[in-house]
């Protein structure tokens, strides 16, 4: 996927025995790109979460113009 704009934020840090003993930064990345379905601007994301001792990556794309939605967001424990 080609990313037209990018915004990175540090989502937190993982420390401990399973994910990364020395610790590591987790990064959320988001931006805009052309929708693969209709070509209009769409939002894409990539985020990392520590779940059950492993680092999991989530990504996706969402377009308001045509409703295209691909990928998942992590369960934030709501």
N, C-alpha and C positions, 0 to 999 in steps of 0.2 A: 504494500500500500504506500503510495506517495503521500507524504505529509507536507502540506503547504505552510502551516504554522505549528509551532511547538511551544509548550509551556511546561517546564519541569518544576516539580516541587518535591522536597524531601518529605516523605510521608511518615517518617519515624525511623527508628533503628531497631534491629533485632539483635538480641544478646542472649546467650545461653547455650546449653549443651547440644541441642539438635540442629537448629537452623544454621548457626555460624558461631563457633566458640569465641572468636575474637570480636564479634559484632560486625554488623554491616548496615549501611544506609538502605532504606527502602524508598523507592522513587515512584511517584505518580506522574504520569506524562499525559498531556491532553493537547489537542489542537484542532485544526480544521483541514479538511481535504474534500476534493470533489467526490460526491456520492457515486459509487460504481453503477447504480441503477438509473439515476436521472441526471447526474452531472452537476446538480446544485451543491452549494456548500453544505457539508455535514460535519458533525462533531465526532472525533475519535478519541479513545482513551486507552491507557495501559497503566495498570497499577499492580503493586506487589503487596501481599499480605502474608504474615506468618500464621499458619493454621496447623495445629497438631504437630508442631515441630519441624515443619517444612515451609519454604518460601514458595508461595503459589502466585502465578502471574495471571491477571485477568485483562482482557482487551476487547474492544468492540468499536462499532461505528453506529451512529444514529442520525437519520436525516428527517428534519421536520417537513420538508417539501413533499416527499413521496411516502414517508412512513417506513423506509428501509431501516431495519434494526438488526444488527448482527453482533453477537458476543454477549457477555454477561458482566454484571457488576458483582463484586463480592458481597456476601451477607454481612452487613455491618452490625449484626446482633440486635436488631430492633425488636 
